[in-house]
């Protein structure tokens, strides 16, 4: 190994910590750091060992097959130009195999700490907006520049889970416990002064997950009590947070009134889902191909909801992938998260709760958006999957 390749190897993991910090703050910084990470990965050499590790990892194989399906889908797509655009968006997922060979076990806590620190900075800015100290354009209310609520709130939910599982499953000094509890309350309250409904739903789902993880072996009675109290917490949040209440009420109203074809956030999504279901019925076996969703959706939309705009994304990862590739698309997508869960339930260490929660988190948020294509959450998937599902040489697994 040359001096340059040694330096690249040493620099890669610290760069990944910076990437974790930049991820919630700036997509531009994330992209620059991603390029630097790929560059160091190439310079560091030992490509044979790296590819051997990648092709031994079930999650990496499932992810690569998912990307290969997008390439194969170009064969029966008519709009090749848009198909190539969709394929180009998968580059964020290709970072996962790269990161897999970069991450270091001893740096795992730093990746998560950097991510939580960046989310905390975002939350501070959201509070300043809420209190009137900062004035942002209407489209940026309760979010910070560079991150919309589409990405911010799901990331915020994940950050809350990281803190909570660290409190419950690791040994902390009293001062550290107090600081983490204070931060958890700070971020949890921020969740409900912001407008991201998907993140808010993910927050409660992850709360249910951590209750199950903590109490399942400890006390079934306490688990039952916790799960009973969870709806009461949701009700209390609904009553206490005007933003949360108004967003939920708006979603219910817009869902009920979607048939009027008024252009509303939830109403549009209902029509996207309905029309995409019809598209899938016509192309259930092999789908429309990588690039033909917009064209085929426009035909159905013209018949059933001509007053509403067309779309190139039904805002649901499952519907998008099945409409593109049929049954194979659904199997390919699910296999990624199934392989994560298999590893999560085989490997027992301090990261086990996080390994179990992460695929559940993605499976939930993908119901509301095609989050594997969204810039920030595509990065998030690659980063967390790399350090959570890497097989380290000193791993000991129990079933």
Residue, then its C-alpha position, 0 to 999 in steps of 0.5 A: x500500500x502506497x503512502x497516498x493510499x494509506x492516507x486515503x484509507x485513514x481519511x475516509x472514515x473521518x470524512x464519513x463523520x463529516x458527511x453524517x454532519x452535513x447530511x441534514x444541513x446541506x445537500x450541496x455539502x453532502x454531495x461534495x463530501x460524497x464525491x470526496x469519499x468516492x475519490x478516497x475509496x478509489x485511491x485507497x486501493x485493495x479493490x478486490x477485498x472491497x468487492x469481496x466484502x460488498x458481494x458477501x453482504x446481503x443488504x448490498x446485494x439486494x441494493x445492487x439488484x434493485x439498481x440493476x432492475x432499474x437498468x433492466x427496465x430501460x429495455x421496455x421503456x419508451x421514454x428512454x430520456x426520462x428512464x435515464x433520469x430515474x436511473x441517475x437518481x439511484x446514484x445515492x444508493x450506490x454510495x452504500x456499497x462504497x460506505x460499507x467498505x469505509x465505515x469503522x466499528x469504533x467510529x459508529x457512535x461518531x456517525x450517529x453523534x454527528x447526525x444528531x448534532x446537525x439535527x439539533x442545529x436545525x431544530x434550534x433554527x426552527x425554534x427561532x422561527x417559531x419564536x419570531x426571532x427569524x423570519x423565513x419565506x412562507x415555504x420555509x416556515x418551521x424548516x431551515x434553509x437547505x432542508x424541507x419538512x419532507x426530509x427534516x421531520x423523518x430525520x428528526x424522528x430518527x434522531x429522537x429514536x437514536x437518543x431514546x435507544x441510547x438512554x434505554x440500552x446503554x450505560x450512561x453517567x448521570x450527567x449524560x442521562x440528564x443531557x440526553x433527556x433534555x435533548x430528547x424533549x427539545x427535539x420531540x417538542x420541535x417535531x410538533x411545531x413543524x409541519x412534516x406529518x410523515x415524520x410525526x407518524x414515524x416518531x410515534x411508530x418508532x416510539x412504539x418500536x422502542x417500547x416493544x424492544x425495551x419491555x418485551x423481555x422485561x415485562x409483558x405487563x409494562x409493554x401492554x401499559x406502554x402501548x395503551x398509553x401511546x394513543x393517550x400521548x398522541x391524543x394529548x399531543x393533538x390537543x396541545x400542539x396547534x400545528x399538529x392539530x391543524x395538520x391532522x384536521x387538514x389531512x382528514x378534511x382533504x381526504x374526505x373532499x378529494x373527489x371534488x378535485x380541488x388541488x390540495x396536498x392530501x387530496x392530490x396524493x389520494x388521486x395519485x394513489x388511486x390513479x397509480x393503482x389503476x396503472x398497476x392493474x394494467x401493467x401488473x406483470x412487468x410494469x411500464x419500465x423505468x421511464x414510462x410512468x409519467x406518460x402512462x399516468x397522464x393517460x389515466x389521469x386524463x380519464x379519471x381526474x383531468x382537472x388535476x396535474x400529472x405527476x412523475x412520482x405518486x409519492x409512495x415508494x411501493x406504488x412507484x416501484x410496482x408501477x415501473x417493474x411489476x411484481x419483481x419491483x415489489x420483491x426487489x424493494x422488500x428484499x432490501x429491508x428484509x435482508x436488513x431485518x434478518x441481520x438485525x435479528x441474528x446479530x446481538x450487540x449494542x446496535x441491535x435495537x437500531x438495526x431492527x428499527x431502521x428498516x421499520x422506519x423506512x418501510x413506514x415513511x415510504x408509504x408517503x413519499x418515494x424516499x429512496x429517490x429523495x436526495x437527503x433520505x437516499x444519502x441517509x439510507x446509504x450511510x446508516x445501512x453501511x455501519x448498521x449492517x456491515x459484518x465486522x471481523x470481530x462480530x459474534x452473532x447469536x440467534 
